[in-house]
Amino acid sequence: MQIQNIFTDLPVLETERLLLRKLNWEDTDDIFEYASDPEVSQWTTWSAHESIADTKTFLNAVINEYANHEVAPWGILDKADGKIIGTCGFVDWIYHDDRAEIGYALSRKYWGKGYMTEAVRAILDLGFRTMELNRIEARCKIENIASARVMEKVGMKFEGILREHLFAKGCYHDLKIYAILWKEWD
């Protein structure tokens, strides 16, 4: 199956505790709750949302990506409380190389409880089994030990440091890069 088909109608993915689904306007308050937290945004390329207007701008961009069948994130819904607690999904896809990159963000209230590991496993499974990718990679700031740990828990291997690879929030950042190959996914 080609990725265009996946993003024509983003499928709902279900895990034990989570539903990964398209974001919608009703998610605005939930997204603002975690996206306005500077402890969450310190690890991202985006700044903490200062107002609901910032969240609406983000949500409008994502909804437009869905409408245009572009690579776009899933919202992570905690089935227990019915709230959107973060996003996870593909941030880049190089079709001719059968390779993609994933990215994610999670509400601080849910850190350290295995939620992101669960979500990333669902995305990897879709990438390998449905999209027939050969390689999926992810990057994080060197200081983001929790994100690196998620990558390790899902079977990704550390491949190195990308020196001053990202310019965000006024400075360059070194990034760790991890990847997993189709033949390593069980």
Secondary structure, DSSP 8 states (H G I E B T S, - for coil): --HHHHHHS---EE-SSEEEE---GGGHHHHHHHHT-HHHHTTSSS----SHHHHHHHHHHHHHHHHTT----EEEEETTTTEEEEEEEEEEEEGGGTEEEEEEEE-GGGTTTTHHHHHHHHHHHIIIIIS--SEEEEEEETT-HHHHHHHHHTT-EEEEEEEEEEEETTEEEEEEEEEEEGGG--
